[in-house]
Amino acid sequence: MDSQGQTTSLQRLQNVEKRIVKVLELAGGVMDELASPLGPRKDVVQNHCLEFMQLIKDIQVALRDEIKSACEYRPFEKCDYGSRIANEICYKKVELIMSQLDAMKQTIDDYHAAE
């Protein structure tokens, strides 16, 4: 992965981290509201809870995308090692088949020579 991709991924994760901090602040705000001596204000608690749930959803989506991106990352995708090894294996197979055919031809020639 190039440095730009890493930076972008790190920035996205940093944004997730900021959302997590915001979620904790919202949870703290709800706790403060519930502990208020005047009693909790329903609209404030409801707004905090709605924002909390939306941020949790956003965090889940962002983390899922980052995990998917990390799983799709192939550090050796431009490497030709796999194709070179496959080519070498095929070459060895062809050599083996050729030697077996040569042995069969020799056996046939020996059989005809013995007649």
N, CA, C and O atoms as a GROMACS GRO file, in nm:
protein
  460
    1MET      N    1   0.085  -0.116   0.000
    1MET     CA    2   0.000   0.000   0.000
    1MET      C    3   0.089   0.123   0.000
    1MET      O    4   0.191   0.126   0.070
    2ASP      N    5   0.054   0.222  -0.076
    2ASP     CA    6   0.137   0.343  -0.080
    2ASP      C    7   0.111   0.430   0.041
    2ASP      O    8   0.016   0.407   0.117
    3SER      N    9   0.196   0.529   0.059
    3SER     CA   10   0.186   0.612   0.179
    3SER      C   11   0.057   0.694   0.179
    3SER      O   12   0.003   0.724   0.285
    4GLN      N   13   0.007   0.730   0.060
    4GLN     CA   14  -0.118   0.805   0.053
    4GLN      C   15  -0.234   0.719   0.104
    4GLN      O   16  -0.319   0.769   0.177
    5GLY      N   17  -0.238   0.592   0.066
    5GLY     CA   18  -0.342   0.501   0.113
    5GLY      C   19  -0.336   0.482   0.263
    5GLY      O   20  -0.439   0.478   0.329
    6GLN      N   21  -0.214   0.471   0.317
    6GLN     CA   22  -0.198   0.456   0.462
    6GLN      C   23  -0.246   0.581   0.533
    6GLN      O   24  -0.316   0.572   0.634
    7THR      N   25  -0.210   0.696   0.482
    7THR     CA   26  -0.251   0.822   0.544
    7THR      C   27  -0.402   0.833   0.542
    7THR      O   28  -0.463   0.871   0.642
    8THR      N   29  -0.464   0.801   0.430
    8THR     CA   30  -0.609   0.808   0.419
    8THR      C   31  -0.674   0.714   0.520
    8THR      O   32  -0.769   0.752   0.588
    9SER      N   33  -0.624   0.592   0.529
    9SER     CA   34  -0.679   0.496   0.623
    9SER      C   35  -0.660   0.545   0.767
    9SER      O   36  -0.751   0.534   0.848
   10LEU      N   37  -0.543   0.597   0.797
   10LEU     CA   38  -0.517   0.648   0.932
   10LEU      C   39  -0.607   0.767   0.963
   10LEU      O   40  -0.655   0.781   1.076
   11GLN      N   41  -0.631   0.851   0.865
   11GLN     CA   42  -0.720   0.965   0.887
   11GLN      C   43  -0.863   0.918   0.913
   11GLN      O   44  -0.932   0.971   1.000
   12ARG      N   45  -0.907   0.816   0.837
   12ARG     CA   46  -1.042   0.763   0.859
   12ARG      C   47  -1.054   0.704   0.998
   12ARG      O   48  -1.155   0.722   1.066
   13LEU      N   49  -0.950   0.632   1.041
   13LEU     CA   50  -0.953   0.575   1.176
   13LEU      C   51  -0.948   0.683   1.283
   13LEU      O   52  -1.008   0.669   1.390
   14GLN      N   53  -0.877   0.791   1.254
   14GLN     CA   54  -0.874   0.902   1.350
   14GLN      C   55  -1.013   0.966   1.360
   14GLN      O   56  -1.055   1.007   1.468
   15ASN      N   57  -1.084   0.974   1.248
   15ASN     CA   58  -1.221   1.027   1.252
   15ASN      C   59  -1.312   0.935   1.333
   15ASN      O   60  -1.400   0.983   1.404
   16VAL      N   61  -1.292   0.804   1.322
   16VAL     CA   62  -1.369   0.709   1.403
   16VAL      C   63  -1.339   0.732   1.550
   16VAL      O   64  -1.429   0.730   1.634
   17GLU      N   65  -1.213   0.754   1.580
   17GLU     CA   66  -1.174   0.779   1.719
   17GLU      C   67  -1.244   0.905   1.773
   17GLU      O   68  -1.289   0.906   1.887
   18LYS      N   69  -1.253   1.008   1.691
   18LYS     CA   70  -1.322   1.131   1.733
   18LYS      C   71  -1.469   1.104   1.758
   18LYS      O   72  -1.528   1.159   1.851
   19ARG      N   73  -1.529   1.019   1.673
   19ARG     CA   74  -1.671   0.984   1.693
   19ARG      C   75  -1.690   0.907   1.823
   19ARG      O   76  -1.790   0.926   1.892
   20ILE      N   77  -1.596   0.820   1.855
   20ILE     CA   78  -1.605   0.744   1.980
   20ILE      C   79  -1.599   0.839   2.100
   20ILE      O   80  -1.672   0.822   2.196
   21VAL      N   81  -1.510   0.938   2.092
   21VAL     CA   82  -1.502   1.038   2.200
   21VAL      C   83  -1.634   1.113   2.211
   21VAL      O   84  -1.681   1.140   2.322
   22LYS      N   85  -1.694   1.148   2.096
   22LYS     CA   86  -1.823   1.218   2.097
   22LYS      C   87  -1.932   1.131   2.159
   22LYS      O   88  -2.016   1.181   2.234
   23VAL      N   89  -1.930   1.000   2.128
   23VAL     CA   90  -2.026   0.907   2.185
   23VAL      C   91  -2.014   0.905   2.338
   23VAL      O   92  -2.114   0.907   2.409
   24LEU      N   93  -1.891   0.901   2.386
   24LEU     CA   94  -1.870   0.901   2.531
   24LEU      C   95  -1.916   1.032   2.593
   24LEU      O   96  -1.971   1.033   2.704
   25GLU      N   97  -1.894   1.142   2.524
   25GLU     CA   98  -1.941   1.271   2.575
   25GLU      C   99  -2.094   1.274   2.581
   25GLU      O  100  -2.151   1.325   2.677
   26LEU      N  101  -2.160   1.218   2.477
   26LEU     CA  102  -2.306   1.212   2.479
   26LEU      C  103  -2.356   1.125   2.594
   26LEU      O  104  -2.452   1.161   2.662
   27ALA      N  105  -2.292   1.011   2.614
   27ALA     CA  106  -2.332   0.923   2.726
   27ALA      C  107  -2.314   0.997   2.858
   27ALA      O  108  -2.400   0.986   2.947
   28GLY      N  109  -2.205   1.070   2.872
   28GLY     CA  110  -2.183   1.148   2.994
   28GLY      C  111  -2.288   1.256   3.010
   28GLY      O  112  -2.334   1.284   3.121
   29GLY      N  113  -2.327   1.319   2.898
   29GLY     CA  114  -2.431   1.422   2.903
   29GLY      C  115  -2.564   1.365   2.949
   29GLY      O  116  -2.636   1.428   3.027
   30VAL      N  117  -2.597   1.246   2.901
   30VAL     CA  118  -2.722   1.181   2.944
   30VAL      C  119  -2.714   1.148   3.093
   30VAL      O  120  -2.812   1.168   3.166
   31MET      N  121  -2.600   1.098   3.138
   31MET     CA  122  -2.584   1.066   3.280
   31MET      C  123  -2.598   1.193   3.365
   31MET      O  124  -2.662   1.190   3.470
   32ASP      N  125  -2.539   1.303   3.320
   32ASP     CA  126  -2.554   1.430   3.393
   32ASP      C  127  -2.699   1.473   3.396
   32ASP      O  128  -2.748   1.521   3.498
   33GLU      N  129  -2.767   1.456   3.284
   33GLU     CA  130  -2.908   1.496   3.275
   33GLU      C  131  -2.994   1.411   3.369
   33GLU      O  132  -3.084   1.461   3.435
   34LEU      N  133  -2.964   1.281   3.372
   34LEU     CA  134  -3.041   1.192   3.460
   34LEU      C  135  -3.013   1.220   3.608
   34LEU      O  136  -3.099   1.197   3.693
   35ALA      N  137  -2.894   1.271   3.637
   35ALA     CA  138  -2.858   1.300   3.776
   35ALA      C  139  -2.895   1.442   3.818
   35ALA      O  140  -2.872   1.482   3.932
   36SER      N  141  -2.953   1.516   3.728
   36SER     CA  142  -2.989   1.654   3.759
   36SER      C  143  -3.089   1.661   3.873
   36SER      O  144  -3.185   1.584   3.876
   37PRO      N  145  -3.067   1.754   3.969
   37PRO     CA  146  -3.160   1.765   4.083
   37PRO      C  147  -3.300   1.809   4.039
   37PRO      O  148  -3.398   1.785   4.109
   38LEU      N  149  -3.308   1.875   3.923
   38LEU     CA  150  -3.439   1.919   3.874
   38LEU      C  151  -3.508   1.809   3.793
   38LEU      O  152  -3.622   1.826   3.751
   39GLY      N  153  -3.438   1.698   3.772
   39GLY     CA  154  -3.494   1.589   3.692
   39GLY      C  155  -3.448   1.601   3.547
   39GLY      O  156  -3.414   1.710   3.501
   40PRO      N  157  -3.448   1.492   3.478
   40PRO     CA  158  -3.400   1.494   3.340
   40PRO      C  159  -3.498   1.564   3.246
   40PRO      O  160  -3.620   1.550   3.257
   41ARG      N  161  -3.441   1.640   3.153
   41ARG     CA  162  -3.523   1.701   3.048
   41ARG      C  163  -3.537   1.599   2.935
   41ARG      O  164  -3.439   1.556   2.875
   42LYS      N  165  -3.660   1.563   2.910
   42LYS     CA  166  -3.688   1.456   2.815
   42LYS      C  167  -3.631   1.485   2.676
   42LYS      O  168  -3.574   1.396   2.613
   43ASP      N  169  -3.645   1.607   2.628
   43ASP     CA  170  -3.599   1.641   2.493
   43ASP      C  171  -3.447   1.633   2.481
   43ASP      O  172  -3.394   1.589   2.379
   44VAL      N  173  -3.377   1.674   2.586
   44VAL     CA  174  -3.230   1.668   2.586
   44VAL      C  175  -3.184   1.523   2.585
   44VAL      O  176  -3.097   1.485   2.506
   45VAL      N  177  -3.243   1.441   2.671
   45VAL     CA  178  -3.207   1.299   2.676
   45VAL      C  179  -3.238   1.232   2.543
   45VAL      O  180  -3.157   1.153   2.492
   46GLN      N  181  -3.354   1.262   2.486
   46GLN     CA  182  -3.394   1.202   2.360
   46GLN      C  183  -3.297   1.243   2.247
   46GLN      O  184  -3.256   1.158   2.168
   47ASN      N  185  -3.262   1.370   2.240
   47ASN     CA  186  -3.169   1.417   2.137
   47ASN      C  187  -3.031   1.352   2.153
   47ASN      O  188  -2.970   1.311   2.054
   48HIS      N  189  -2.984   1.344   2.276
   48HIS     CA  190  -2.853   1.280   2.301
   48HIS      C  191  -2.857   1.132   2.260
   48HIS      O  192  -2.763   1.081   2.200
   49CYS      N  193  -2.968   1.066   2.295
   49CYS     CA  194  -2.979   0.923   2.260
   49CYS      C  195  -2.986   0.902   2.110
   49CYS      O  196  -2.925   0.809   2.057
   50LEU      N  197  -3.061   0.987   2.040
   50LEU     CA  198  -3.068   0.976   1.894
   50LEU      C  199  -2.931   0.998   1.830
   50LEU      O  200  -2.889   0.923   1.742
   51GLU      N  201  -2.862   1.102   1.876
   51GLU     CA  202  -2.728   1.130   1.823
   51GLU      C  203  -2.631   1.017   1.858
   51GLU      O  204  -2.546   0.980   1.776
   52PHE      N  205  -2.644   0.963   1.978
   52PHE     CA  206  -2.561   0.850   2.022
   52PHE      C  207  -2.579   0.731   1.929
   52PHE      O  208  -2.481   0.672   1.882
   53MET      N  209  -2.705   0.695   1.901
   53MET     CA  210  -2.732   0.579   1.816
   53MET      C  211  -2.683   0.602   1.673
   53MET      O  212  -2.632   0.510   1.610
   54GLN      N  213  -2.698   0.723   1.622
   54GLN     CA  214  -2.650   0.752   1.487
   54GLN      C  215  -2.498   0.743   1.480
   54GLN      O  216  -2.443   0.690   1.384
   55LEU      N  217  -2.430   0.795   1.581
   55LEU     CA  218  -2.284   0.786   1.584
   55LEU      C  219  -2.237   0.641   1.596
   55LEU      O  220  -2.138   0.602   1.534
   56ILE      N  221  -2.307   0.562   1.676
   56ILE     CA  222  -2.271   0.420   1.688
   56ILE      C  223  -2.284   0.353   1.552
   56ILE      O  224  -2.197   0.275   1.512
   57LYS      N  225  -2.391   0.382   1.481
   57LYS     CA  226  -2.411   0.325   1.346
   57LYS      C  227  -2.299   0.370   1.253
   57LYS      O  228  -2.244   0.288   1.179
   58ASP      N  229  -2.265   0.498   1.255
   58ASP     CA  230  -2.157   0.551   1.170
   58ASP      C  231  -2.023   0.485   1.202
   58ASP      O  232  -1.945   0.452   1.112
   59ILE      N  233  -1.998   0.465   1.330
   59ILE     CA  234  -1.873   0.400   1.373
   59ILE      C  235  -1.868   0.257   1.321
   59ILE      O  236  -1.765   0.212   1.270
   60GLN      N  237  -1.979   0.185   1.334
   60GLN     CA  238  -1.983   0.046   1.286
   60GLN      C  239  -1.957   0.040   1.136
   60GLN      O  240  -1.880  -0.044   1.090
   61VAL      N  241  -2.020   0.128   1.060
   61VAL     CA  242  -2.002   0.129   0.914
   61VAL      C  243  -1.857   0.162   0.879
   61VAL      O  244  -1.797   0.097   0.794
   62ALA      N  245  -1.801   0.262   0.944
   62ALA     CA  246  -1.664   0.303   0.916
   62ALA      C  247  -1.565   0.191   0.949
   62ALA      O  248  -1.474   0.163   0.871
   63LEU      N  249  -1.583   0.128   1.064
   63LEU     CA  250  -1.493   0.019   1.103
   63LEU      C  251  -1.509  -0.102   1.010
   63LEU      O  252  -1.410  -0.166   0.975
   64ARG      N  253  -1.632  -0.132   0.970
   64ARG     CA  254  -1.656  -0.242   0.877
   64ARG      C  255  -1.584  -0.215   0.744
   64ARG      O  256  -1.523  -0.304   0.686
   65ASP      N  257  -1.593  -0.090   0.696
   65ASP     CA  258  -1.525  -0.053   0.572
   65ASP      C  259  -1.373  -0.065   0.585
   65ASP      O  260  -1.306  -0.111   0.493
   66GLU      N  261  -1.320  -0.023   0.699
   66GLU     CA  262  -1.175  -0.032   0.720
   66GLU      C  263  -1.129  -0.178   0.727
   66GLU      O  264  -1.024  -0.213   0.674
   67ILE      N  265  -1.208  -0.261   0.792
   67ILE     CA  266  -1.174  -0.403   0.800
   67ILE      C  267  -1.179  -0.466   0.662
   67ILE      O  268  -1.091  -0.543   0.624
   68LYS      N  269  -1.282  -0.432   0.587
   68LYS     CA  270  -1.294  -0.485   0.451
   68LYS      C  271  -1.177  -0.439   0.366
   68LYS      O  272  -1.120  -0.517   0.290
   69SER      N  273  -1.141  -0.314   0.379
   69SER     CA  274  -1.028  -0.260   0.304
   69SER      C  275  -0.898  -0.330   0.341
   69SER      O  276  -0.816  -0.360   0.254
   70ALA      N  277  -0.880  -0.356   0.470
   70ALA     CA  278  -0.758  -0.425   0.515
   70ALA      C  279  -0.755  -0.569   0.465
   70ALA      O  280  -0.649  -0.621   0.432
   71CYS      N  281  -0.871  -0.633   0.459
   71CYS     CA  282  -0.876  -0.772   0.411
   71CYS      C  283  -0.850  -0.780   0.261
   71CYS      O  284  -0.796  -0.880   0.213
   72GLU      N  285  -0.888  -0.676   0.188
   72GLU     CA  286  -0.867  -0.676   0.043
   72GLU      C  287  -0.724  -0.637   0.006
   72GLU      O  288  -0.682  -0.656  -0.108
   73TYR      N  289  -0.650  -0.584   0.101
   73TYR     CA  290  -0.514  -0.539   0.076
   73TYR      C  291  -0.425  -0.658   0.046
   73TYR      O  292  -0.418  -0.753   0.123
   74ARG      N  293  -0.356  -0.652  -0.067
   74ARG     CA  294  -0.264  -0.759  -0.107
   74ARG      C  295  -0.127  -0.697  -0.130
   74ARG      O  296  -0.104  -0.634  -0.234
   75PRO      N  297  -0.037  -0.714  -0.035
   75PRO     CA  298   0.093  -0.647  -0.045
   75PRO      C  299   0.177  -0.694  -0.163
   75PRO      O  300   0.265  -0.621  -0.209
   76PHE      N  301   0.152  -0.816  -0.212
   76PHE     CA  302   0.235  -0.868  -0.321
   76PHE      C  303   0.158  -0.879  -0.451
   76PHE      O  304   0.192  -0.960  -0.537
   77GLU      N  305   0.053  -0.797  -0.467
   77GLU     CA  306  -0.029  -0.814  -0.585
   77GLU      C  307   0.045  -0.781  -0.715
   77GLU      O  308   0.005  -0.830  -0.821
   78LYS      N  309   0.150  -0.701  -0.711
   78LYS     CA  310   0.226  -0.670  -0.831
   78LYS      C  311   0.346  -0.762  -0.848
   78LYS      O  312   0.425  -0.746  -0.941
   79CYS      N  313   0.361  -0.856  -0.758
   79CYS     CA  314   0.472  -0.950  -0.763
   79CYS      C  315   0.438  -1.060  -0.862
   79CYS      O  316   0.324  -1.105  -0.871
   80ASP      N  317   0.540  -1.104  -0.937
   80ASP     CA  318   0.517  -1.209  -1.037
   80ASP      C  319   0.562  -1.346  -0.986
   80ASP      O  320   0.575  -1.440  -1.064
   81TYR      N  321   0.586  -1.358  -0.856
   81TYR     CA  322   0.634  -1.483  -0.799
   81TYR      C  323   0.538  -1.599  -0.828
   81TYR      O  324   0.582  -1.706  -0.871
   82GLY      N  325   0.410  -1.578  -0.806
   82GLY     CA  326   0.312  -1.684  -0.827
   82GLY      C  327   0.311  -1.733  -0.970
   82GLY      O  328   0.311  -1.853  -0.995
   83SER      N  329   0.310  -1.641  -1.063
   83SER     CA  330   0.308  -1.682  -1.204
   83SER      C  331   0.439  -1.748  -1.245
   83SER      O  332   0.440  -1.840  -1.326
   84ARG      N  333   0.552  -1.700  -1.190
   84ARG     CA  334   0.680  -1.763  -1.222
   84ARG      C  335   0.686  -1.906  -1.169
   84ARG      O  336   0.734  -1.996  -1.238
   85ILE      N  337   0.639  -1.926  -1.047
   85ILE     CA  338   0.639  -2.060  -0.988
   85ILE      C  339   0.545  -2.151  -1.067
   85ILE      O  340   0.580  -2.266  -1.094
   86ALA      N  341   0.426  -2.101  -1.103
   86ALA     CA  342   0.333  -2.181  -1.182
   86ALA      C  343   0.396  -2.220  -1.316
   86ALA      O  344   0.380  -2.333  -1.362
   87ASN      N  345   0.466  -2.127  -1.378
   87ASN     CA  346   0.534  -2.154  -1.505
   87ASN      C  347   0.643  -2.260  -1.486
   87ASN      O  348   0.658  -2.350  -1.568
   88GLU      N  349   0.718  -2.248  -1.378
   88GLU     CA  350   0.825  -2.344  -1.351
   88GLU      C  351   0.767  -2.485  -1.326
   88GLU      O  352   0.824  -2.584  -1.371
   89ILE      N  353   0.657  -2.492  -1.255
   89ILE     CA  354   0.593  -2.621  -1.230
   89ILE      C  355   0.545  -2.683  -1.361
   89ILE      O  356   0.564  -2.802  -1.386
   90CYS      N  357   0.484  -2.601  -1.446
   90CYS     CA  358   0.439  -2.651  -1.576
   90CYS      C  359   0.557  -2.701  -1.659
   90CYS      O  360   0.547  -2.804  -1.726
   91TYR      N  361   0.666  -2.629  -1.655
   91TYR     CA  362   0.786  -2.669  -1.728
   91TYR      C  363   0.835  -2.806  -1.679
   91TYR      O  364   0.871  -2.892  -1.759
   92LYS      N  365   0.836  -2.824  -1.548
   92LYS     CA  366   0.880  -2.952  -1.491
   92LYS      C  367   0.784  -3.064  -1.532
   92LYS      O  368   0.828  -3.175  -1.560
   93LYS      N  369   0.654  -3.037  -1.536
   93LYS     CA  370   0.557  -3.137  -1.578
   93LYS      C  371   0.581  -3.177  -1.724
   93LYS      O  372   0.578  -3.295  -1.757
   94VAL      N  373   0.605  -3.078  -1.809
   94VAL     CA  374   0.631  -3.106  -1.950
   94VAL      C  375   0.759  -3.189  -1.963
   94VAL      O  376   0.763  -3.284  -2.042
   95GLU      N  377   0.862  -3.155  -1.888
   95GLU     CA  378   0.987  -3.234  -1.891
   95GLU      C  379   0.960  -3.380  -1.850
   95GLU      O  380   1.010  -3.472  -1.914
   96LEU      N  381   0.880  -3.400  -1.745
   96LEU     CA  382   0.848  -3.534  -1.699
   96LEU      C  383   0.772  -3.612  -1.806
   96LEU      O  384   0.804  -3.727  -1.835
   97ILE      N  385   0.671  -3.548  -1.865
   97ILE     CA  386   0.593  -3.615  -1.971
   97ILE      C  387   0.682  -3.648  -2.090
   97ILE      O  388   0.670  -3.756  -2.148
   98MET      N  389   0.771  -3.556  -2.126
   98MET     CA  390   0.862  -3.583  -2.238
   98MET      C  391   0.952  -3.702  -2.208
   98MET      O  392   0.976  -3.785  -2.295
   99SER      N  393   1.002  -3.711  -2.086
   99SER     CA  394   1.089  -3.824  -2.051
   99SER      C  395   1.010  -3.955  -2.052
   99SER      O  396   1.062  -4.058  -2.093
  100GLN      N  397   0.885  -3.951  -2.008
  100GLN     CA  398   0.801  -4.071  -2.011
  100GLN      C  399   0.771  -4.111  -2.156
  100GLN      O  400   0.771  -4.230  -2.188
  101LEU      N  401   0.745  -4.014  -2.242
  101LEU     CA  402   0.720  -4.044  -2.383
  101LEU      C  403   0.846  -4.100  -2.449
  101LEU      O  404   0.839  -4.193  -2.530
  102ASP      N  405   0.960  -4.044  -2.412
  102ASP     CA  406   1.087  -4.097  -2.466
  102ASP      C  407   1.107  -4.242  -2.423
  102ASP      O  408   1.151  -4.326  -2.502
  103ALA      N  409   1.074  -4.272  -2.296
  103ALA     CA  410   1.088  -4.409  -2.246
  103ALA      C  411   0.991  -4.502  -2.318
  103ALA      O  412   1.027  -4.615  -2.351
  104MET      N  413   0.869  -4.455  -2.342
  104MET     CA  414   0.772  -4.536  -2.416
  104MET      C  415   0.819  -4.560  -2.560
  104MET      O  416   0.807  -4.671  -2.612
  105LYS      N  417   0.873  -4.456  -2.622
  105LYS     CA  418   0.924  -4.470  -2.758
  105LYS      C  419   1.039  -4.570  -2.762
  105LYS      O  420   1.048  -4.652  -2.853
  106GLN      N  421   1.126  -4.563  -2.664
  106GLN     CA  422   1.239  -4.657  -2.656
  106GLN      C  423   1.189  -4.800  -2.640
  106GLN      O  424   1.241  -4.893  -2.702
  107THR      N  425   1.086  -4.818  -2.555
  107THR     CA  426   1.028  -4.951  -2.536
  107THR      C  427   0.968  -5.003  -2.666
  107THR      O  428   0.986  -5.119  -2.701
  108ILE      N  429   0.897  -4.917  -2.737
  108ILE     CA  430   0.838  -4.956  -2.866
  108ILE      C  431   0.947  -4.990  -2.966
  108ILE      O  432   0.938  -5.091  -3.036
  109ASP      N  433   1.051  -4.906  -2.972
  109ASP     CA  434   1.163  -4.932  -3.064
  109ASP      C  435   1.231  -5.064  -3.030
  109ASP      O  436   1.267  -5.141  -3.119
  110ASP      N  437   1.250  -5.090  -2.901
  110ASP     CA  438   1.313  -5.216  -2.859
  110ASP      C  439   1.224  -5.334  -2.897
  110ASP      O  440   1.275  -5.438  -2.938
  111TYR      N  441   1.094  -5.320  -2.884
  111TYR     CA  442   1.000  -5.427  -2.918
  111TYR      C  443   1.007  -5.458  -3.068
  111TYR      O  444   1.011  -5.575  -3.108
  112HIS      N  445   1.008  -5.352  -3.151
  112HIS     CA  446   1.016  -5.371  -3.296
  112HIS      C  447   1.151  -5.427  -3.338
  112HIS      O  448   1.161  -5.503  -3.435
  113ALA      N  449   1.253  -5.388  -3.268
  113ALA     CA  450   1.387  -5.437  -3.301
  113ALA      C  451   1.402  -5.587  -3.266
  113ALA      O  452   1.478  -5.659  -3.330
  114ALA      N  453   1.329  -5.631  -3.166
  114ALA     CA  454   1.337  -5.770  -3.122
  114ALA      C  455   1.262  -5.861  -3.218
  114ALA      O  456   1.286  -5.982  -3.216
  115GLU      N  457   1.173  -5.812  -3.299
  115GLU     CA  458   1.096  -5.896  -3.390
  115GLU      C  459   1.175  -5.948  -3.501
  115GLU      O  460   1.123  -6.021  -3.586
   0.00000   0.00000   0.00000
